């Protein structure tokens, strides 16, 4: 078990004064089977009117309006989380049993449907199908192997894709960031009948970090699949989900769990800024 403190600051700088902005932030983790949130707070500057709610997928959301003229908007999320290692997936269902169980669940059916961002090209569909065949009657093993294959085939390169890039576009160049690699993996899993969801959160980048040491972190994305229960894997780093991953939320793709999105009134251009720091406290 590790205790991690995460500080995530993001927002927009505008070329000129804007008269109002309307936003949603998904930046705070929630307690679950492998993490306990000890503290979580979201600060908005300038001061705004806001309300919190939990969305359809179970993610904490802060919806807020800034109705005074401003040239910069800053949102800072501070969290203290105890994180456990996740158990390695073990076979619990064969393919027929998985299909039967999925048909009885609303979320699992929805997480079988491709989106514009996850729709896989034919080569990814073929790759996933070959892995499924090799795995035999073991959906859990097939899912793990598919995620490994996607992670091995793609190179982490920033600046070659954007938030609207599709899995097909990223796969064509075999390059992208964690968002792109997760989209490819999710699309591959869904193509062989395994419900899969896109997960957003944070990854402590240094497994050997000393207690009390603060390091530069980043928002991160990985995948979870259903094979009787939900299991996670980080295809970007080719890691099982462990005590360095802090989970914020999940959805069908990035658009369901974007850390910050909004609109503003005015003709100014905007620049997004982001910084994340992570401190291991135990």
Long-range contacts (C-beta under 8 A, 24 or more apart in sequence): 1-82, 1-83, 1-84, 1-85, 1-243, 1-282, 2-82, 2-83, 2-204, 2-243, 2-244, 2-280, 2-282, 3-38, 3-80, 3-81, 3-82, 3-83, 3-280, 3-281, 3-282, 4-80, 4-81, 4-83, 4-202, 4-204, 4-244, 4-246, 4-278, 4-279, 4-280, 4-281, 5-78, 5-79, 5-80, 5-81, 5-278, 5-279, 5-281, 6-77, 6-78, 6-79, 6-80, 6-81, 6-202, 6-217, 6-246, 6-276, 6-277, 6-278, 7-76, 7-77, 7-78, 7-276, 7-277, 7-278, 8-76, 8-77, 8-78, 8-79, 8-202, 8-219, 8-259, 8-274, 8-275, 8-276, 9-74, 9-75, 9-76, 9-77, 9-273, 9-274, 9-275, 9-276, 10-74, 10-75, 10-259, 10-260, 10-272, 10-273, 10-274, 10-275, 11-72, 11-73, 11-74, 11-75, 11-260, 11-272, 11-273, 12-72, 12-73, 12-262, 12-264, 12-270, 12-271, 12-272, 12-273, 13-71, 13-72, 13-270, 13-271, 13-273, 14-70, 14-71, 14-72, 14-264, 14-266, 14-268, 14-269, 14-270, 14-271, 15-268, 15-269, 15-270, 16-71, 16-266, 16-267, 16-268, 17-69, 17-70, 17-71, 17-266, 17-268, 18-69, 18-70, 18-71, 18-264, 18-265, 18-266, 18-268, 19-69, 19-265, 19-266, 20-65, 20-66, 20-67, 20-68, 20-264, 20-265, 20-266, 21-65, 21-66, 21-70, 21-73, 21-262, 21-263, 21-264, 21-265, 22-65, 22-262, 22-263, 22-264, 23-63, 23-64, 23-65, 23-66, 23-73, 23-75, 23-260, 23-261, 23-262, 23-263, 24-61, 24-62, 24-63, 24-64, 24-260, 24-261, 24-262, 25-61, 25-62, 25-64, 25-75, 25-77, 25-259, 25-260, 26-55, 26-59, 26-60, 26-61, 26-200, 26-248, 26-249, 26-257, 26-258, 26-259, 26-260, 27-62, 27-75, 27-77, 27-248, 27-259, 27-260, 28-60, 28-62, 28-77, 28-79, 28-248, 29-60, 29-79, 29-81, 29-201, 29-246, 29-247, 29-248, 30-58, 30-59, 30-60, 30-247, 30-248, 30-249, 32-247, 34-83, 34-84, 34-85, 34-86, 34-241, 34-247, 35-81, 35-82, 35-83, 35-84, 35-246, 35-247, 36-81, 36-82, 37-79, 37-80, 37-81, 38-80, 38-81, 38-82, 39-78, 39-79, 39-80, 40-77, 40-78, 40-79, 40-80, 41-77, 41-78, 41-79, 42-75, 42-76, 42-77, 42-78, 43-75, 43-76, 43-77, 43-78, 44-73, 44-74, 44-75, 45-73, 45-74, 45-75, 45-76, 46-70, 46-73, 55-249, 55-256, 57-197, 57-249, 57-250, 57-251, 57-256, 57-257, 58-249, 58-250, 59-248, 59-249, 59-250, 59-251, 59-256, 59-257, 60-248, 60-249, 71-268, 75-260, 79-246, 80-281, 81-246, 83-242, 83-243, 83-244, 83-245, 83-246, 84-243, 85-242, 85-243, 86-231, 86-232, 86-240, 86-241, 86-242, 88-240, 89-140, 89-141, 89-143, 89-144, 89-227, 89-231, 90-140, 91-138, 91-139, 91-140, 91-141, 91-227, 92-140, 92-227, 92-228, 92-229, 93-139, 93-140, 93-227, 93-228, 94-137, 94-138, 94-139, 95-137, 95-139, 95-193, 97-228, 98-139, 98-193, 98-194, 98-226, 98-227, 98-228, 99-193, 101-228, 102-193, 102-195, 102-226, 107-195, 108-195, 108-226, 109-195, 110-252, 111-190, 111-195, 111-196, 111-197, 111-226, 111-252, 112-190, 112-193, 112-194, 112-195, 113-190, 113-252, 114-187, 114-190, 114-191, 115-252, 115-253, 115-255, 116-166, 117-164, 117-165, 117-166, 117-167, 117-183, 117-253, 117-254, 117-255, 118-166, 118-167, 118-183, 118-184, 118-186, 118-187, 118-190, 118-198, 118-252, 118-253, 119-166, 119-167, 119-168, 119-187, 120-167, 120-168, 120-171, 120-184, 120-187, 120-188, 120-190, 120-191, 121-167, 121-168, 121-171, 121-172, 123-171, 124-150, 124-167, 124-171, 124-184, 124-187, 124-188, 124-191, 125-188, 125-191, 127-153, 127-188, 128-188, 128-189, 128-191, 128-192, 129-191, 129-192, 131-192, 132-192, 139-194, 139-227, 140-227, 140-228, 140-231, 142-192, 142-194, 143-189, 143-194, 143-196, 143-225, 143-227, 143-231, 143-233, 144-231, 144-233, 146-185, 146-188, 146-189, 146-192, 146-194, 147-185, 147-188, 147-189, 147-223, 147-225, 147-233, 147-235, 148-233, 148-235, 148-238, 149-188, 150-181, 150-184, 150-185, 150-188, 150-235, 151-181, 151-185, 151-234, 151-235, 151-236, 151-237, 151-238, 152-238, 154-180, 154-181, 154-184, 154-235, 156-181, 156-236, 163-254, 163-258, 177-236, 178-220, 178-221, 178-222, 178-236, 179-221, 179-254, 181-221, 181-235, 181-236, 182-221, 182-222, 182-223, 182-235, 182-236, 182-254, 183-253, 183-254, 184-235, 185-223, 185-233, 185-235, 186-223, 186-253, 189-223, 189-225, 194-225, 194-226, 194-227, 195-225, 195-226, 196-223, 196-224, 196-225, 196-226, 197-223, 197-224, 197-225, 197-230, 197-250, 197-251, 197-252, 198-223, 198-250, 198-251, 198-252, 198-253, 198-254, 198-256, 198-257, 199-223, 199-224, 199-232, 199-247, 199-249, 199-250, 199-257, 200-248, 200-249, 200-250, 200-254, 200-257, 200-259, 201-245, 201-246, 201-247, 201-248, 201-249, 202-245, 202-246, 202-248, 202-276, 202-278, 203-234, 203-237, 203-244, 203-245, 203-246, 204-244, 204-245, 204-246, 204-278, 204-280, 205-244, 205-278, 207-244, 209-280, 210-280, 211-280, 211-281, 211-282, 212-279, 212-280, 212-281, 213-279, 213-280, 214-277, 214-278, 214-279, 215-277, 215-278, 215-279, 216-275, 216-276, 216-277, 217-276, 217-277, 217-278, 218-276, 219-259, 219-274, 219-276, 220-245, 221-254, 224-250
